[in-house]
């Protein structure tokens, strides 16, 4: 397993494999490698993003309007 810290503006709920990981900002433990996350804002459509999860950890920052 690896970890990734996520910051999304505005804050969103993050889902992985159908499981709600919580509201951003958050740190999640995920399998190492490229993973697809579903970002669900309080209003508006959900978006999918791909992040690279590393064993040593990492970070990703997204602006929802740019996705």
C-alpha positions in Angstrom: 0.0 0.0 0.0 1.0 3.6 -0.6 -0.5 6.9 0.4 -1.5 10.1 -1.3 -2.6 13.5 0.2 -5.4 15.2 -1.8 -6.4 18.8 -1.8 -9.2 19.9 -4.1 -10.7 23.4 -4.5 -13.6 23.5 -3.6 -13.6 20.5 -1.2 -15.2 17.3 -2.5 -15.9 13.8 -1.3 -13.4 11.3 -2.7 -14.5 7.8 -3.7 -12.2 4.8 -4.5 -13.8 1.5 -5.6 -17.2 2.7 -4.4 -15.9 3.6 -0.9 -16.2 7.1 0.4 -12.7 8.1 1.6 -13.9 11.4 3.0 -13.9 15.1 2.4 -10.8 16.9 1.1 -8.2 17.7 2.2 -7.4 14.2 3.1 -4.7 11.5 3.2 -5.7 8.1 1.9 -4.0 4.7 1.8 -4.4 3.2 -1.6 -2.7 0.4 -3.7 0.6 1.5 -5.2 0.3 2.5 -8.9 -2.0 4.7 -11.0 -5.5 4.8 -9.4 -8.7 6.4 -10.5 -10.6 8.5 -8.0 -14.1 9.9 -8.2 -14.5 13.4 -6.9 -18.0 14.4 -5.9 -18.7 18.0 -5.1 -21.6 19.3 -3.0 -23.2 20.6 -6.2 -22.6 19.8 -9.8 -21.4 16.7 -11.6 -18.8 14.3 -10.3 -15.4 14.0 -12.0 -12.8 11.2 -12.3 -9.1 11.9 -11.8 -6.1 9.6 -12.1 -3.4 9.8 -9.4 0.0 8.0 -9.1 0.2 6.4 -5.6 3.7 5.8 -4.3 4.8 3.6 -1.4 6.7 6.6 0.0 3.6 8.8 -0.3 2.8 11.8 -2.5 0.4 14.6 -3.0 -2.1 15.8 -5.6 -3.8 19.1 -5.9 -6.8 19.8 -8.2 -9.0 22.8 -9.0 -12.3 21.3 -9.8 -13.1 23.9 -12.5 -10.0 22.8 -14.4 -11.0 19.2 -14.7 
